[in-house]
Amino acid sequence: MSEPDGQPMSDSNEIFDTLLTPDVDPVKGGLALKALADDEQVGGDELIGCLAAHPERLPDADPALMGGLLRLIHIRCLSDGGASLHRLQTDWVALIASRLSPEVSNRHLLMQLLAMMRTPQSLECLNQVLADCPPRGWMAAGQILSPLMQHDDWPVETLFPRLLDRLTEPSLAAPILDLAGHLTRTERVATHPATDRVSALNVLLGSVADRLGRFEEDPRSFGTDVDQVQAILGEAVALAVSLCDAVGLIGDPSSIGVLNKAAELRHRRVQCEAAGALTRLGEGVGVQHLIALTEEPSARLRAIAYADELGFGDRIDETYRHPSATAEAELALWLSQPQQMGVPPTSVEVVDSRRMLWPSFHDPVDVFLVRFQYDFGERQYSNIGVAGPTTFAMSADVADLPPEDIYAIYAGWHAEHNDIFAVPANELNDAQHRLVEPMQTYLERVGYEDLRLALLGFFLDETATVFSAKRDGTECLVVTDGLETMDLPTAGRMRPPQSEDLFHLYKGRKMLRTFNPQGI
């Protein structure tokens, strides 16, 4: 693996000397990184060259600064139409990836660049880098290989079957099998790349199923740190799902026993994948299981998709294809994601639905308000989320708001526009403070007390302020633009609204009134 012969660009010597200094002052390092970001003429390939010129200094460089620099390199390589990307020297990319500390959070972005190049040389290099310094976590590994699932112009034989040797690495196993499954489904390969390894896949699936079974019996078997448990569980579930899919596509009867074991787990996603694989293998129990899973909101969409794909969609109760049932399923699935609640809700129910114009949509769409509930022994947690144009649930409790305001708060959250934004109170400049003063005076005049500015919001040509305050002795948040004022009480609430939530409500009311003058 060669090192670059040239030196870094002369005007960047000092910047890179700072970035590669161990224990660099954070402020000085941040200013150096900003200087690179401000120089838009420097391409991603040039930044790679500067890093590769000092391989001996990479292991001790500050992980946070290196993570920021890799993000900048990634952006630059994609922002010029791919010109920088295709000028990259793959051995330099590999050199940097191998020398950087494993603590650098964005190290996988370098490997993704190799995948995005999609040349025989870059893919050969990627295979070696994955072997030498595998990414931390299956989600990062998935990002690395995802470009290869979006294009069909790369040589499969460059990666497979050698990439399958990486299946022993926990973070890589699921994404590799997903890529192999994609190649099989799109008929880029005649047989599944892992067909001759089906025995090993069966053993691995049995092991993962056993591990998940132990977790279901005793969640503490994965540890007590919540984040650590979520990471381990997410990786185990992803691997179980990918293994079920792989052995189902391979279609060897030797997999039936271990698939039956996986289908007995309580995790709905794993059940669904195992049932789908059993169906592919001609096992009637798989069909019965998939039909039953359509009753479970968090598994419904995937179970129906499998039923349609495998030819028995006509056996699915049409009730579960109704838009309301789909909305319940979408929110249940969203809540089940590791970055949300991590488990399906105990119950979901559409409590209101309306057809309306919605931010970012040119035509009217069906919008659903979905109540969900979790039962935790003696405790319960419930709220109302939205499905249809987007799927989301606020952290703040919105269940006691009228439906029109719940629609509005989600519409305000969902809206994106360069002229719609908010500035926190501690970041206002003098001109912005002058905008606040008359609105504060107005609120004091109409009876609000103990006003404390939270944010200044900009909504196209209008400005609005959000304050924490008291009215009639009750703590609340209040927003006003001088013409329209609204407040939400915060006292005594388990999950009170935040200032951003009230600004979302303000924006959403205005937008939905404008889009739907006849009312919603």
VOMIPA-465179 format. One line per field, with one value per residue (C-alpha): residue number from 1; x, y, z. Coordinates in Angstrom, 2 decimals, padded with zeros to 5 digits, m for minus. Example, Ala and Ser with C-alpha at 12.3 -4.5 7.8 and 13.67 -1.06 7.14 Angstrom:
BEGIN
k 1:2
c1 012.30:013.67
c2 m004.50:m001.06
c3 007.80:007.14
***
This chain:
BEGIN
k 1:2:3:4:5:6:7:8:9:10:11:12:13:14:15:16:17:18:19:20:21:22:23:24:25:26:27:28:29:30:31:32:33:34:35:36:37:38:39:40:41:42:43:44:45:46:47:48:49:50:51:52:53:54:55:56:57:58:59:60:61:62:63:64:65:66:67:68:69:70:71:72:73:74:75:76:77:78:79:80:81:82:83:84:85:86:87:88:89:90:91:92:93:94:95:96:97:98:99:100:101:102:103:104:105:106:107:108:109:110:111:112:113:114:115:116:117:118:119:120:121:122:123:124:125:126:127:128:129:130:131:132:133:134:135:136:137:138:139:140:141:142:143:144:145:146:147:148:149:150:151:152:153:154:155:156:157:158:159:160:161:162:163:164:165:166:167:168:169:170:171:172:173:174:175:176:177:178:179:180:181:182:183:184:185:186:187:188:189:190:191:192:193:194:195:196:197:198:199:200:201:202:203:204:205:206:207:208:209:210:211:212:213:214:215:216:217:218:219:220:221:222:223:224:225:226:227:228:229:230:231:232:233:234:235:236:237:238:239:240:241:242:243:244:245:246:247:248:249:250:251:252:253:254:255:256:257:258:259:260:261:262:263:264:265:266:267:268:269:270:271:272:273:274:275:276:277:278:279:280:281:282:283:284:285:286:287:288:289:290:291:292:293:294:295:296:297:298:299:300:301:302:303:304:305:306:307:308:309:310:311:312:313:314:315:316:317:318:319:320:321:322:323:324:325:326:327:328:329:330:331:332:333:334:335:336:337:338:339:340:341:342:343:344:345:346:347:348:349:350:351:352:353:354:355:356:357:358:359:360:361:362:363:364:365:366:367:368:369:370:371:372:373:374:375:376:377:378:379:380:381:382:383:384:385:386:387:388:389:390:391:392:393:394:395:396:397:398:399:400:401:402:403:404:405:406:407:408:409:410:411:412:413:414:415:416:417:418:419:420:421:422:423:424:425:426:427:428:429:430:431:432:433:434:435:436:437:438:439:440:441:442:443:444:445:446:447:448:449:450:451:452:453:454:455:456:457:458:459:460:461:462:463:464:465:466:467:468:469:470:471:472:473:474:475:476:477:478:479:480:481:482:483:484:485:486:487:488:489:490:491:492:493:494:495:496:497:498:499:500:501:502:503:504:505:506:507:508:509:510:511:512:513:514:515:516:517:518:519:520
c1 000.00:001.80:001.93:001.58:004.79:003.59:003.20:m000.07:m001.19:001.07:m001.76:m003.14:000.07:m000.68:m004.32:m003.48:m000.63:m003.20:m005.79:m003.24:m001.77:m002.53:m004.52:m005.07:m007.00:m010.65:m011.24:m008.10:m008.95:m012.52:m011.30:m008.91:m011.72:m013.95:m011.22:m011.21:m015.00:m015.02:m012.58:m015.03:m012.36:m010.61:m011.94:m012.44:m009.58:m007.20:m008.24:m007.64:m004.16:m003.38:m004.36:m002.53:000.67:000.97:m000.02:002.19:000.17:m003.29:m003.59:m003.14:m005.28:m008.33:m011.24:m013.85:m011.88:m011.15:m014.83:m015.71:m013.02:m014.24:m017.76:m016.39:m014.45:m017.58:m019.62:m016.95:m016.65:m020.37:m020.97:m019.12:m021.01:m018.66:m015.55:m013.59:m014.88:m013.49:m010.14:m009.61:m006.60:m008.01:m004.78:m004.74:m008.31:m007.37:m004.25:m006.22:m008.98:m006.42:m004.41:m007.22:m008.28:m011.34:m012.84:m013.33:m017.09:m017.20:m014.45:m017.05:m017.61:m014.21:m015.24:m018.53:m016.60:m014.84:m018.21:m019.58:m016.70:m017.78:m014.61:m012.81:m009.88:m012.03:m014.03:m010.86:m009.62:m012.94:m012.82:m009.37:m010.26:m013.31:m011.05:m008.39:m010.58:m014.28:m016.75:m018.23:m021.88:m024.09:m025.77:m022.45:m021.70:m025.06:m024.24:m020.97:m022.56:m025.82:m024.53:m023.99:m027.72:m028.60:m026.54:m026.07:m022.95:m020.31:m018.56:m020.11:m017.18:m014.86:m016.60:m018.22:m017.62:m014.64:m016.80:m018.58:m015.38:m016.33:m019.48:m017.56:m017.48:m020.73:m021.11:m020.73:m022.71:m026.22:m025.33:m023.33:m026.23:m028.62:m026.43:m026.26:m030.06:m030.46:m028.23:m030.35:m033.70:m032.55:m031.17:m027.67:m026.50:m027.84:m027.84:m027.51:m023.80:m023.87:m025.55:m022.52:m022.37:m025.93:m024.79:m022.77:m025.70:m028.02:m025.63:m025.32:m029.10:m029.59:m027.03:m028.63:m032.12:m030.86:m029.34:m032.52:m034.49:m032.28:m032.83:m036.60:m036.40:m033.95:m033.33:m030.44:m028.49:m027.45:m026.32:m027.88:m026.82:m029.84:m027.85:m025.60:m028.56:m030.31:m027.16:m026.66:m030.34:m030.48:m027.47:m028.84:m032.27:m030.74:m028.59:m031.52:m033.63:m030.85:m030.12:m033.80:m033.97:m030.74:m031.66:m035.16:m033.71:m031.23:m034.13:m032.35:m034.66:m031.91:m032.91:m036.50:m035.73:m033.79:m036.40:m039.10:m037.02:m036.71:m040.45:m041.12:m039.35:m041.55:m039.90:m042.43:m039.89:m037.95:m041.19:m042.22:m038.91:m038.81:m042.39:m041.60:m038.59:m040.61:m043.21:m040.50:m039.50:m043.06:m043.97:m047.68:m047.00:m045.21:m048.33:m050.51:m048.02:m047.87:m051.66:m051.82:m049.12:m051.29:m053.29:m050.18:m049.77:m045.97:m045.68:m048.68:m047.02:m044.23:m046.56:m048.88:m045.91:m044.72:m048.21:m048.46:m044.95:m045.45:m048.83:m051.44:m052.34:m056.00:m056.13:m055.44:m058.47:m059.18:m059.69:m055.93:m055.39:m057.66:m055.83:m056.60:m055.04:m052.01:m051.69:m051.78:m049.14:m046.87:m046.85:m046.43:m043.47:m041.95:m042.29:m040.65:m037.40:m034.35:m033.97:m037.60:m039.28:m037.55:m040.60:m044.11:m046.87:m049.41:m052.20:m052.72:m055.92:m056.76:m058.77:m059.23:m058.51:m058.98:m058.11:m056.31:m053.52:m050.31:m046.87:m044.65:m047.59:m049.23:m052.42:m054.64:m053.50:m055.12:m053.75:m054.34:m054.06:m053.13:m053.37:m050.83:m050.31:m047.62:m048.46:m045.49:m046.98:m048.59:m047.46:m048.81:m047.53:m049.71:m049.79:m051.11:m048.87:m049.42:m049.33:m049.99:m047.80:m045.23:m044.92:m043.95:m044.86:m044.02:m042.19:m044.58:m048.04:m050.49:m053.38:m055.45:m055.28:m058.24:m057.69:m057.26:m054.32:m052.76:m052.82:m051.37:m048.49:m047.42:m047.80:m045.60:m043.00:m043.04:m042.72:m039.31:m038.50:m035.43:m037.53:m039.07:m036.73:m036.22:m033.38:m032.88:m033.03:m029.34:m028.31:m030.26:m028.42:m029.27:m031.65:m033.53:m033.80:m035.49:m038.09:m038.87:m039.45:m042.87:m044.20:m043.12:m044.79:m047.97:m048.07:m047.55:m050.42:m052.85:m052.08:m049.02:m046.47:m042.90:m042.13:m038.87:m037.95:m037.43:m037.02:m037.68:m039.35:m039.37:m042.28:m041.78:m042.37:m043.66:m041.92:m043.22:m041.84:m042.22:m041.99:m042.38:m044.81:m047.61:m051.24:m053.70:m051.00:m050.57:m047.24:m047.43:m045.72:m047.09:m046.43:m047.45:m046.78:m048.61:m051.84:m052.36:m051.55:m051.86:m050.60:m050.25:m050.15:m047.00:m047.62:m048.48:m047.85:m045.69:m044.43:m045.02:m044.61:m041.31:m040.90:m040.23:m043.50:m045.50:m043.76:m044.69:m048.31:m048.19:m046.70:m049.02:m052.18:m051.21:m050.22:m053.26:m055.56:m053.84:m053.78:m057.31:m059.38:m062.57:m061.29:m059.85
c2 000.00:003.08:006.46:009.68:011.19:014.80:017.16:018.74:021.86:024.70:026.90:024.02:022.92:024.88:023.80:020.11:020.46:021.73:019.05:016.26:017.53:015.19:016.83:019.94:022.78:022.15:025.79:025.94:022.62:023.71:026.93:024.92:022.62:025.62:027.16:024.03:024.02:027.68:027.03:025.55:025.28:022.38:019.06:015.89:014.18:016.98:016.66:012.91:013.60:015.95:013.32:010.52:012.57:012.09:008.46:008.31:011.08:009.68:007.22:009.97:012.64:013.89:011.53:014.29:016.51:013.58:012.65:016.18:016.16:012.85:014.26:017.26:014.97:012.91:016.01:017.41:014.13:014.21:017.93:018.39:015.81:013.03:014.56:014.44:010.95:009.50:011.25:009.52:007.26:004.14:003.16:006.53:005.99:002.53:003.89:006.53:004.09:001.64:004.26:006.29:005.44:003.15:005.91:008.09:007.88:008.60:006.23:004.19:007.14:006.45:002.89:004.07:006.24:003.12:001.45:004.52:004.49:000.98:000.20:m003.15:m001.42:000.37:m002.78:m004.86:m002.18:m002.14:m005.87:m005.56:m002.57:m004.38:m007.25:m005.05:m002.53:m003.52:m000.77:m000.41:m001.42:m003.02:000.27:001.79:m001.36:m001.06:002.48:001.30:m001.32:000.50:002.21:m001.23:m001.96:001.22:000.49:m002.50:m001.31:m002.91:m006.27:m008.75:m011.15:m008.52:m008.80:m012.23:m014.82:m013.40:m010.86:m013.79:m014.44:m011.34:m013.05:m013.85:m010.13:m009.32:m005.81:m006.96:m010.20:m008.77:m006.10:m008.63:m011.09:m008.27:m007.38:m011.03:m011.27:m008.15:m009.64:m012.79:m010.96:m008.74:m011.82:m010.43:m013.84:m017.24:m018.58:m016.98:m016.24:m018.07:m021.25:m023.42:m022.03:m022.90:m025.26:m022.49:m020.08:m022.59:m022.89:m019.13:m018.64:m021.23:m019.46:m016.05:m017.46:m019.00:m015.68:m013.76:m016.39:m015.88:m012.13:m012.60:m014.67:m012.33:m008.91:m008.36:m011.06:m008.31:m006.00:m003.17:m000.13:000.81:002.08:m000.97:m003.33:m001.55:m001.80:m005.52:m006.28:m004.29:m006.11:m009.53:m008.85:m007.52:m010.63:m012.97:m011.22:m011.35:m015.00:m015.98:m014.16:m015.76:m019.37:m018.78:m017.61:m020.49:m022.90:m025.86:m028.09:m028.36:m024.86:m025.77:m026.77:m023.64:m021.44:m023.01:m022.11:m018.48:m018.32:m019.13:m015.97:m013.14:m010.49:m009.81:m008.87:m012.09:m014.11:m012.52:m013.22:m016.79:m017.39:m015.93:m018.20:m021.26:m020.37:m020.22:m023.72:m024.99:m025.19:m024.48:m023.35:m020.34:m019.27:m019.65:m017.66:m014.79:m014.57:m014.43:m011.72:m009.34:m008.88:m007.43:m003.75:m003.74:m006.78:m006.10:m004.30:m006.83:m009.81:m008.46:m007.75:m011.35:m012.70:m010.72:m011.69:m015.37:m015.65:m015.88:m012.22:m013.05:m014.86:m011.66:m010.08:m006.85:m005.07:m005.09:m003.35:m000.43:002.95:003.20:m000.23:000.84:004.04:002.04:m000.30:002.56:004.19:000.87:000.02:003.48:003.17:m000.27:001.09:001.03:004.81:005.27:003.07:m000.09:m002.33:m002.37:m000.54:m002.54:m001.00:001.46:003.00:005.67:008.30:010.82:011.12:013.89:014.60:017.92:019.84:019.31:020.96:019.71:018.05:019.54:017.49:016.64:013.66:011.48:012.30:010.03:010.69:007.45:006.90:004.43:002.96:001.03:m001.01:m001.34:m003.29:m000.72:002.17:003.25:005.56:006.86:009.66:010.50:010.32:011.11:008.86:009.39:012.14:011.42:009.09:010.66:011.01:014.01:013.59:016.12:014.88:016.18:013.83:016.48:018.96:019.22:017.24:020.44:021.48:018.01:018.14:021.64:020.81:017.92:020.02:022.71:020.12:018.58:021.86:022.69:026.03:028.27:031.15:029.18:028.78:029.71:031.35:030.44:033.34:033.13:033.52:036.66:039.67:043.29:043.68:040.54:041.73:044.86:042.67:040.97:044.06:045.16:041.60:041.25:044.58:043.40:040.12:041.96:044.28:041.38:039.67:037.43:037.63:036.46:036.45:034.73:034.64:031.13:031.73:034.07:032.39:033.45:032.35:033.63:037.40:037.20:036.95:035.39:035.09:032.21:032.91:030.90:032.79:032.69:033.54:033.64:031.98:029.01:028.31:028.15:028.74:031.55:032.53:035.76:037.66:040.73:039.73:036.12:034.75:031.22:029.46:025.96:025.18:023.39:023.09:019.63:017.85:014.72:015.59:019.33:021.02:022.70:026.10:024.46:022.53:025.72:027.29:024.18:024.66:028.33:027.51:024.59:026.54:029.22:026.77:024.53:027.57:028.87:025.51:024.54:027.75:025.69:024.16:020.74
c3 000.00:m001.22:000.47:m001.52:m002.76:m002.72:000.19:001.28:m000.52:000.60:001.86:003.94:005.67:008.83:008.94:008.67:011.14:013.63:012.84:013.23:016.50:019.43:022.24:020.11:021.73:020.74:019.77:017.64:016.03:015.33:013.68:011.50:010.40:009.68:007.54:005.37:005.18:004.12:001.26:m001.23:m003.94:m002.21:m003.53:m001.53:m003.38:m002.34:001.31:001.10:m000.29:002.59:005.15:003.38:003.37:007.16:007.90:010.98:012.66:011.98:014.92:017.52:015.84:017.72:016.87:016.91:014.52:012.24:012.23:011.16:008.48:007.05:006.87:004.95:002.59:001.97:001.17:m001.15:m003.03:m003.81:m004.27:m007.57:m009.58:m008.52:m010.09:m006.82:m006.11:m009.32:m008.81:m005.47:m005.16:m003.60:m001.85:m000.08:001.12:002.40:004.08:005.98:006.99:008.37:010.30:011.89:015.42:015.64:017.80:014.72:014.30:010.56:009.47:007.59:005.23:003.68:002.96:001.51:m000.94:m002.20:m002.72:m004.49:m006.99:m008.08:m010.02:m009.84:m008.12:m005.53:m004.73:m004.36:m002.00:m000.11:000.46:001.98:004.14:005.52:006.48:008.07:009.90:009.98:010.86:014.30:014.18:011.56:010.67:009.61:007.63:005.93:004.87:003.36:001.12:000.35:m002.85:m004.38:m003.97:m005.85:m008.98:m011.26:m013.09:m010.86:m011.25:m008.82:m009.13:m007.67:m004.29:m004.26:m003.06:m001.14:000.67:002.33:004.29:006.29:007.66:010.83:011.63:013.55:012.16:008.55:008.43:008.00:005.38:003.34:003.32:002.42:m000.57:m001.60:m001.34:m003.47:m006.18:m006.11:m006.31:m009.17:m010.99:m011.24:m010.05:m011.07:m007.51:m004.10:m003.52:m000.17:m001.45:m000.74:002.83:003.81:006.58:008.21:007.83:009.54:012.46:012.73:012.59:015.32:017.48:016.96:017.64:020.88:021.90:021.17:023.05:026.13:025.85:025.76:028.92:030.65:029.05:031.47:029.63:027.18:030.00:031.98:029.96:027.83:024.84:024.87:025.08:022.19:020.06:020.77:020.25:017.02:015.61:016.64:015.13:011.90:011.59:012.32:009.67:007.08:007.80:007.47:004.15:002.93:003.72:002.34:m000.97:m001.04:m000.50:001.07:003.19:005.83:006.99:007.96:011.54:012.44:010.71:012.88:015.92:014.72:014.03:017.70:018.92:020.14:017.96:015.18:012.52:013.03:013.07:009.79:008.04:009.33:008.18:004.76:004.42:005.48:002.86:000.18:001.27:000.76:004.44:005.00:008.56:007.09:005.18:008.28:010.36:007.86:007.68:011.48:011.59:009.55:012.76:014.44:013.43:013.71:011.39:009.14:006.23:005.82:006.23:003.51:001.23:001.65:001.04:m002.20:m003.31:m002.56:m004.23:m001.48:m001.03:m001.74:001.61:003.58:005.24:003.30:006.63:007.08:003.73:004.64:004.83:008.56:009.18:007.15:009.19:012.43:011.04:009.91:013.34:015.17:012.95:013.47:017.25:017.11:015.67:018.00:017.83:019.00:021.65:020.44:020.92:019.38:021.26:023.23:021.17:018.31:017.02:014.46:016.34:013.52:009.81:007.30:003.69:003.34:001.69:003.67:003.62:000.75:m001.07:m004.16:m003.89:m000.90:001.17:003.82:007.27:010.27:013.99:015.72:019.46:020.82:024.25:026.08:029.17:031.53:034.38:036.65:034.44:031.08:028.40:025.61:023.09:019.63:016.56:012.90:009.81:006.14:004.67:007.39:010.37:013.68:017.35:019.52:022.81:024.35:025.24:022.62:023.40:025.20:022.31:019.92:016.70:014.65:016.83:016.73:012.94:013.11:015.45:013.22:010.06:011.62:012.60:009.12:007.17:005.70:004.10:004.09:005.39:008.25:011.23:014.88:016.82:020.50:022.93:023.80:020.15:019.23:017.82:018.63:015.69:016.69:020.29:018.97:017.25:020.55:022.69:021.35:021.50:025.12:025.92:024.23:026.20:029.49:028.59:027.97:031.28:030.95:033.76:034.47:030.75:029.81:026.12:024.71:020.97:018.09:015.15:011.51:009.34:005.82:006.19:009.75:013.11:016.30:019.80:022.23:025.96:029.10:031.31:033.85:033.23:036.11:038.19:035.81:034.14:030.38:027.06:024.93:021.31:019.60:016.41:017.68:015.95:016.94:020.39:021.76:024.86:026.23:029.97:031.17:034.91:036.20:032.91:032.75:029.26:028.85:025.47:024.69:023.07:019.68:019.98:020.43:017.43:015.42:016.48:015.47:012.05:011.48:012.23:009.73:007.02:007.30:007.29:004.16:002.37:003.43:003.55:003.77:007.01:007.85
***
